[in-house]
């Protein structure tokens, strides 16, 4: 019999609900590290391909876990949590998050991408189960009005609604009641899978599409710094090129996932092969140097500045309904905007709507504004 009760939805129905959602589909148009706008090669990862990789890694890890922990975590729910983990991320990667956050703080409210994940789920996927929502809470802390840049957490309404329920869920599933936990097992496993996936993907994309080469001097420095023996993957990393990096990336993901187990005494997931902790740090540094700082959206100051100017322009004209109508793609946010009288609340609606939009939508609006500005300049005597 059909049911609309969120507590009764099964994980398969939940998966179909997520897969068919507009929110998940929009992730294909959102930057992971490098935006696809103006790229001749459109095969770099986006938020959707990344989420699928995270979900696949998590289910693979789950399959290898000891039976006691494996029985507690539903693999289908774990897959769903991973599909949703980035659903609240805006366009243009972490630079896009920073832009929206800066404007929010300026006008007296907050934008935090992880908290926004719950906003999107509640808005567009109301029937997602409670445990799935709770497992999306990576930072169970209250975001205060005295916001500190970079702080992660929940909006006050979310904290009041979910914090106690999260504690109950953690207590109910815990295999060691003497060791306190902050997140669900599903959430912790999603975080581990997320880290494995983006570190391997960034390595692969940087070498395949942007010709990154790991030089001996950099590798020697990092191996010495993190006290990792050169017997562990050094020869593989130094010899990577666009022809072999894909197969190495697959090998590394698999080995990395197989190194994850559960420590019942510490009540958390851990590495059986501790060298992967050091490879984690080394890959992070390599990706920052050879990819994120050179090719990523974070490195394109000109474009990010244009994005800031575009939002400033919209805020300056927040009461211009004809203009704002053209720049809010969400019908539900547009309806809220048209009914709202308070300017600050209108700005908040605008920021939340921009968080939903894709790279191409925003870029098209920026190009349109750029063209209009040039037309005005050309028309001047």
C-alpha positions in Angstrom: 0.0 0.0 0.0 1.3 3.5 -0.8 2.5 5.4 2.2 3.7 9.0 2.6 5.1 8.4 6.1 8.8 9.4 6.1 9.6 6.8 8.8 8.2 3.9 6.7 10.0 4.6 3.3 12.3 1.7 2.4 15.8 2.4 1.2 15.1 1.4 -2.4 12.2 3.8 -2.7 14.4 6.4 -1.1 17.2 5.7 -3.6 14.7 6.1 -6.5 13.4 9.4 -5.0 17.0 10.7 -4.8 18.1 9.6 -8.3 15.0 11.1 -9.9 15.3 14.4 -8.0 16.2 17.7 -9.8 18.7 18.4 -7.0 20.9 15.4 -7.8 20.7 16.1 -11.5 21.9 19.7 -11.0 25.1 18.3 -9.5 26.3 17.4 -13.0 26.4 21.1 -13.7 28.4 22.1 -10.6 32.2 22.3 -10.2 34.1 19.7 -8.2 37.5 21.4 -8.7 37.6 22.7 -12.3 34.5 24.2 -13.9 33.5 22.7 -17.3 32.7 26.1 -18.7 34.9 26.8 -21.8 36.7 23.5 -21.4 37.4 21.7 -24.6 37.6 18.5 -22.5 34.4 18.1 -20.6 35.4 14.9 -18.8 36.7 16.4 -15.6 34.8 15.3 -12.5 31.7 17.3 -11.4 29.8 17.0 -8.2 27.6 14.2 -9.6 30.3 11.9 -10.8 32.1 12.6 -7.5 29.0 11.6 -5.5 28.6 8.4 -7.5 32.3 7.5 -6.8 31.9 8.2 -3.1 28.8 6.0 -3.0 30.6 3.1 -4.8 33.6 3.3 -2.5 31.4 3.3 0.6 29.4 0.2 -0.5 32.7 -1.6 -1.4 34.2 -0.8 2.1 30.9 -1.9 3.7 31.1 -5.3 1.9 34.6 -6.0 3.5 33.7 -5.0 7.1 33.4 -7.4 10.1 29.9 -8.9 10.3 29.0 -7.1 13.6 29.3 -3.6 12.1 28.2 -4.7 8.7 24.8 -5.8 10.1 24.2 -2.4 11.7 24.8 -0.3 8.5 22.3 -0.8 5.7 24.4 -0.6 2.5 21.5 0.9 0.5 21.0 3.7 3.1 24.8 4.2 3.0 24.7 4.6 -0.8 21.8 7.1 -0.4 23.7 9.2 2.2 26.7 9.3 -0.2 24.6 10.4 -3.1 23.2 13.3 -1.0 26.4 14.4 0.8 27.2 17.2 -1.6 23.6 18.1 -2.6 23.8 21.5 -0.9 27.0 22.6 -2.5 26.7 25.7 -4.8 28.4 26.3 -8.1 32.2 26.9 -8.5 33.5 24.7 -5.8 34.8 26.0 -2.5 35.3 29.5 -4.0 31.5 29.5 -4.7 30.9 28.6 -1.0 33.1 31.4 0.2 31.4 34.0 -2.1 27.9 33.1 -0.8 29.1 32.9 2.8 30.7 36.4 2.6 27.5 38.0 1.3 25.4 36.2 3.9 27.5 37.4 6.8 27.6 40.9 5.4 23.8 41.0 5.6 23.4 39.3 9.0 22.6 35.7 8.2 24.6 32.5 7.4 25.3 30.2 4.4 27.1 27.0 5.2 27.2 24.3 2.4 26.8 21.3 4.7 23.9 22.9 6.5 22.5 23.7 3.1 22.5 20.0 2.2 19.7 19.5 4.8 17.9 22.6 3.4 17.8 21.1 -0.1 16.8 17.7 1.1 13.9 19.1 3.2 12.8 21.3 0.3 13.0 18.8 -2.6 13.0 15.3 -1.1 10.6 15.5 1.9 10.2 11.7 2.1 13.9 11.0 2.7 14.0 9.0 6.0 15.1 10.5 9.3 18.2 8.3 9.7 19.4 9.3 6.2 19.0 13.0 7.2 20.8 12.5 10.5 23.6 10.7 8.6 24.2 13.9 6.5 25.1 15.8 9.7 28.9 15.9 9.5 29.3 18.8 11.9 26.7 18.6 14.8 27.5 22.0 16.1 25.4 25.2 16.4 26.4 28.0 14.1 26.2 31.2 16.1 25.5 34.7 14.8 29.1 35.6 15.8 30.3 33.6 12.8 33.9 32.6 12.5 35.1 32.1 8.9 35.4 28.5 7.9 33.4 27.1 10.8 31.0 24.3 10.0 27.8 23.4 11.6 24.0 23.6 11.6 21.6 26.5 11.4 19.7 27.1 14.7 16.5 25.7 13.3 18.3 22.5 12.2 20.2 22.2 15.5 16.9 22.5 17.5 15.2 20.0 15.2 17.8 17.3 14.8 20.5 17.4 17.5 18.6 15.3 20.1 17.4 12.9 17.5 21.0 12.5 16.2 22.2 11.7 19.8 19.4 9.1 20.1 20.3 7.5 16.8 24.0 7.3 17.6 23.2 5.7 21.0 20.9 3.2 19.5 23.4 2.0 16.9 26.6 2.2 19.0 28.6 -1.0 19.5 30.5 0.5 22.4 28.4 2.7 24.7 31.5 3.7 26.7 33.1 5.6 23.7 31.1 8.6 22.7 30.5 9.4 19.0 29.6 12.6 17.3 28.1 11.2 14.0 26.4 8.1 12.8 28.4 5.2 11.4 27.0 5.9 8.0 28.2 9.5 8.2 31.7 8.5 9.2 32.0 5.9 6.4 30.7 8.5 3.9 33.4 10.9 5.1 36.1 8.3 4.6 34.8 7.4 1.2 34.6 11.0 0.2 38.2 11.6 1.1 39.5 8.5 -0.8 37.4 9.5 -3.8 38.4 13.1 -4.2 42.1 12.5 -3.5 42.2 9.8 -6.2 40.0 11.7 -8.6 42.0 15.0 -8.3 45.2 13.1 -8.9 43.7 11.4 -12.0 42.2 14.5 -13.5 45.2 16.7 -12.9 47.5 14.3 -14.8 45.0 13.2 -17.5 43.6 16.6 -18.5 46.2 19.1 -17.4 49.5 17.3 -17.8 50.6 17.4 -14.1 53.9 15.6 -13.5 55.1 14.7 -10.0 58.8 15.7 -9.8 61.4 13.8 -7.8 62.2 16.8 -5.6 58.6 17.3 -4.4 58.0 13.6 -3.9 61.2 13.2 -1.9 60.3 16.1 0.3 56.8 14.8 1.0 58.0 11.2 1.7 60.6 12.5 4.1 58.2 15.0 5.8 55.6 12.3 6.5 58.2 9.5 7.2 56.9 7.2 4.5 59.1 4.5 3.1 59.8 4.8 -0.6 58.8 1.1 -0.9 55.2 2.3 -0.6 53.9 3.6 -4.0 56.8 5.9 -4.6 57.8 4.3 -7.9 54.2 4.3 -9.0 53.7 8.1 -8.2 56.9 9.2 -9.9 56.1 7.3 -13.1 52.5 8.5 -13.5 51.4 9.9 -16.8 48.1 10.3 -18.7 48.4 6.7 -20.1 48.7 4.8 -16.8 47.1 7.1 -14.2 43.5 5.7 -14.7 44.5 2.1 -13.9 46.7 3.3 -11.0 43.8 5.4 -9.6 41.5 2.3 -9.7 44.1 0.2 -8.0 44.7 2.8 -5.3 41.0 3.3 -4.6 40.5 -0.5 -4.2 43.6 -1.0 -2.0 42.7 2.1 0.1 39.1 0.9 0.6 40.3 -2.6 1.5 42.5 -1.1 4.2 39.5 0.2 6.1 38.2 -1.8 9.1 36.3 -1.1 12.3 38.0 -0.7 15.7 35.4 -2.0 18.2 37.5 -0.8 21.2 37.7 2.8 19.9 34.2 2.6 18.3 35.3 4.0 15.0 36.6 3.1 11.6 40.4 2.8 11.2 43.2 1.7 8.8 44.6 -1.8 8.8 47.4 -0.4 6.6 48.6 2.8 8.3 50.7 3.9 5.3 47.5 5.0 3.7 47.2 7.7 6.4 50.5 9.1 5.1 49.5 8.7 1.4 46.4 10.7 2.3 48.6 13.6 3.4 51.0 13.3 0.5 48.2 13.2 -2.2 46.5 16.2 -0.5 49.7 18.2 -0.9 50.3 17.0 -4.5 46.8 17.9 -5.5 47.0 21.3 -4.0 50.3 22.1 -5.8 49.6 20.6 -9.2 45.8 21.0 -9.5 43.8 23.0 -7.1 46.1 26.0 -7.0 46.8 26.0 -10.7 43.7 24.8 -12.5 40.9 24.9 -9.9 38.1 27.5 -9.6 39.9 28.8 -6.5 42.8 29.9 -8.8 40.6 31.9 -11.2 40.5 35.2 -9.3 39.2 37.1 -12.3 36.1 35.0 -12.7 35.4 34.8 -9.0 35.6 38.6 -8.8 33.1 38.8 -11.6 30.8 36.4 -9.7 31.0 38.7 -6.6 30.3 41.8 -8.8 27.3 40.0 -10.3 25.8 39.2 -6.9 26.5 42.7 -5.6 24.6 44.0 -8.7 21.6 41.8 -7.9 21.6 42.9 -4.2 21.8 46.6 -5.2 18.7 46.0 -7.3 17.0 43.5 -5.0 13.6 45.4 -5.3 13.8 45.3 -9.1 11.3 42.4 -9.7 11.9 42.1 -13.4 15.6 41.8 -13.0 15.5 39.3 -10.1 12.9 37.2 -11.9 15.5 36.6 -14.6 18.1 35.5 -12.1 16.2 33.2 -9.8 15.9 29.8 -11.6 13.9 28.1 -8.8 10.1 28.6 -9.0 9.7 28.1 -5.3 12.3 30.6 -4.4 10.9 33.1 -6.9 7.5 32.7 -5.3 9.0 33.4 -1.9 10.8 36.4 -3.2 7.7 37.9 -4.8 5.7 37.5 -1.5 8.5 38.9 0.7 8.6 42.6 1.7 11.7 42.6 3.9 14.9 43.5 1.9 17.2 41.4 4.0 14.9 38.4 3.7 14.8 39.0 -0.1 18.6 38.9 -0.2 18.6 35.6 1.8 16.2 34.1 -0.7 18.4 35.3 -3.6 21.5 33.7 -2.0 19.7 30.4 -1.3 18.5 30.4 -4.9 22.0 31.0 -6.3 23.2 28.0 -4.2 20.9 25.8 -6.3 21.9 27.1 -9.7 24.5 25.5 -12.0 27.8 26.9 -13.3 26.4 27.4 -16.8 23.3 29.3 -15.6 25.4 31.8 -13.5 28.1 32.1 -16.2 25.4 32.9 -18.8 24.0 35.6 -16.6 27.5 37.1 -16.0 28.2 37.1 -19.8 24.8 38.8 -20.4 25.7 41.5 -17.8 29.1 41.9 -19.3 27.6 42.3 -22.8 25.1 44.9 -21.5 27.9 46.9 -19.8 29.9 46.9 -23.1 26.8 48.1 -25.0 26.4 51.0 -22.6 30.1 51.9 -22.9 29.9 51.7 -26.7 26.8 53.9 -26.9 28.5 56.7 -25.0 29.8 59.6 -27.1 
